[in-house]
Amino acid sequence: MPLSAYELRTYVAVSDIREAVAFYEGRLGLRALRSGPSAHIADGSRVYESGGGPALNVYQSATAGETSATLATWYVDDIDRIVDELTSSGVEFVRYDQFEHDAKGISPRAGGGRIAWFQDPDGNTFALESDV
């Protein structure tokens, strides 16, 4: 059976699960579905809900923040509203020299639409995208 028939989750390594919980739950407003062990840490991982089901696994690891690539993107209907809400909760949006950004940090997306990037405390990069 092709992989397209199965649920896909993103895994993100963090250096400190407590700091990550404060960011993912406190600033992003994600709801933890469950916690569990990660390596030798009894409560070192979380599975977060997004879009109605499990979507993001965050776990404590020595490899945290080692990639500059975007790890996951949320597709939103009102990027301005979501950026405003996240900014008011303390999330800072990243501005890249090679892109134009508006005052909120939102850039035109290649092919139309708009995109904004932010990072967690370990420098893991995420994006918000909107078709309008």
C-alpha positions as CSV (number, residue, x, y, z in Angstrom):
1,M,0.0,0.0,0.0
2,P,1.4,3.5,-0.8
3,L,2.5,5.7,2.0
4,S,-0.1,8.3,1.0
5,A,-2.7,6.2,2.8
6,Y,-1.0,6.7,6.1
7,E,-0.9,9.6,8.6
8,L,2.4,11.6,8.6
9,R,3.9,13.3,11.6
10,T,6.8,15.7,12.0
11,Y,9.4,15.0,14.6
12,V,11.4,18.0,16.1
13,A,14.4,17.6,18.4
14,V,14.7,20.1,21.2
15,S,17.5,20.5,23.8
16,D,15.2,21.1,26.8
17,I,11.7,19.6,26.9
18,R,10.5,22.0,29.6
19,E,11.5,25.1,27.6
20,A,10.0,23.4,24.5
21,V,6.7,22.8,26.4
22,A,6.5,26.5,27.4
23,F,7.0,27.5,23.7
24,Y,4.8,24.9,21.9
25,E,2.0,25.0,24.5
26,G,2.3,28.5,26.0
27,R,3.2,30.5,22.9
28,L,1.9,28.4,20.0
29,G,-1.2,27.2,21.8
30,L,-0.8,23.6,20.8
31,R,-2.5,20.9,22.9
32,A,-0.4,18.0,24.1
33,L,-2.2,14.7,23.4
34,R,0.4,12.7,25.4
35,S,3.8,12.7,26.8
36,G,6.4,9.9,27.0
37,P,10.0,9.0,27.3
38,S,12.8,10.2,25.0
39,A,16.1,8.3,25.3
40,H,16.8,8.2,29.0
41,I,14.4,11.0,29.9
42,A,11.2,9.7,31.4
43,D,9.0,12.7,30.4
44,G,11.1,13.9,27.5
45,S,8.7,13.9,24.6
46,R,5.2,15.3,23.6
47,V,2.8,14.6,20.9
48,Y,0.9,17.7,19.9
49,E,-2.5,18.0,18.1
50,S,-2.9,20.2,15.1
51,G,-5.7,20.2,12.5
52,G,-7.7,17.7,14.5
53,G,-5.2,14.9,15.0
54,P,-1.7,14.1,16.2
55,A,0.7,16.1,14.0
56,L,3.9,17.1,15.8
57,N,6.2,15.0,18.0
58,V,8.7,17.1,20.1
59,Y,11.4,15.2,21.9
60,Q,14.6,16.0,23.9
61,S,17.7,15.2,22.0
62,A,21.4,16.2,21.6
63,T,20.7,16.9,17.9
64,A,18.3,19.8,18.5
65,G,18.4,22.8,16.1
66,E,20.9,21.3,13.7
67,T,19.1,22.1,10.5
68,S,18.2,25.5,9.1
69,A,15.5,24.1,6.9
70,T,11.8,24.6,7.5
71,L,10.6,21.6,9.4
72,A,6.9,22.1,9.2
73,T,4.3,24.5,7.8
74,W,0.9,25.4,9.0
75,Y,-1.5,26.3,6.2
76,V,-3.8,29.1,7.6
77,D,-6.8,31.0,6.2
78,D,-5.8,34.4,7.7
79,I,-2.1,34.7,8.0
80,D,-2.3,38.3,9.3
81,R,-4.5,37.3,12.2
82,I,-2.3,34.3,13.1
83,V,0.9,36.3,12.9
84,D,-0.7,39.0,15.2
85,E,-1.8,36.3,17.7
86,L,1.5,34.6,17.8
87,T,3.4,37.9,18.0
88,S,1.3,38.9,21.0
89,S,2.2,35.6,22.7
90,G,5.9,36.3,22.3
91,V,6.7,34.5,19.0
92,E,9.3,36.4,16.9
93,F,9.1,36.1,13.1
94,V,12.3,35.6,11.2
95,R,13.3,37.9,8.3
96,Y,15.6,36.6,5.6
97,D,17.7,39.1,3.6
98,Q,16.8,37.4,0.3
99,F,13.0,38.1,0.7
100,E,10.9,41.1,1.1
101,H,8.9,41.3,4.3
102,D,6.0,43.5,5.4
103,A,6.0,45.1,8.9
104,K,4.8,41.9,10.4
105,G,7.5,39.7,8.8
106,I,5.2,38.2,6.1
107,S,6.6,37.7,2.6
108,P,5.1,37.1,-0.8
109,R,5.3,33.4,-1.6
110,A,6.6,32.2,-5.0
111,G,3.6,31.4,-7.1
112,G,1.2,33.5,-5.1
113,G,0.1,33.7,-1.5
114,R,2.1,34.7,1.6
115,I,4.5,33.1,4.0
116,A,6.1,33.9,7.4
117,W,8.8,32.0,9.4
118,F,9.4,31.6,13.1
119,Q,11.7,29.5,15.2
120,D,11.4,27.7,18.5
121,P,14.0,28.2,21.3
122,D,16.4,25.8,19.6
123,G,16.3,27.5,16.3
124,N,14.0,24.9,14.6
125,T,12.3,26.8,11.8
126,F,8.5,26.6,11.1
127,A,6.3,28.5,8.7
128,L,2.8,29.8,8.2
129,E,1.5,29.9,4.7
130,S,-1.7,31.3,3.2
131,D,-3.0,31.3,-0.4
132,V,-4.2,34.9,0.0
